Amino acid sequence: MSALSDYWGVTVHRGFNPPEHYGSDRAIAGGTPVPSLSVGTVFASGYQSGHGNYVSVDTGDGYWTYSHLQSPGLAAGTTVQVGSI
């Protein structure tokens, strides 16, 4: 189960460039599988400062980035279904 840790909108993270992002953050326990919020195609994954291990999914009308993962796990071009990252 995840908990909403930051509401939708602009979130400011001082010390990062850019210092804000648009979205919401959810907190889950380490080792918990991360559910995809929609069907899409992975267009980027790897490690990035500020995100740690991440996966970005193109949904056709925008994208979701899942950050701070134990490992990126999915390669670019992988199709994901709801609930499966």
ABEGO torsion letter per residue (X at the ends): XBBBABBBEBBBBBGBOBABBBEBBBBBBBGBBBBBABBBBBABBEBBBGAEBBBBBBAGAEBBBBBGBABAGBBBGBBBBBGBX
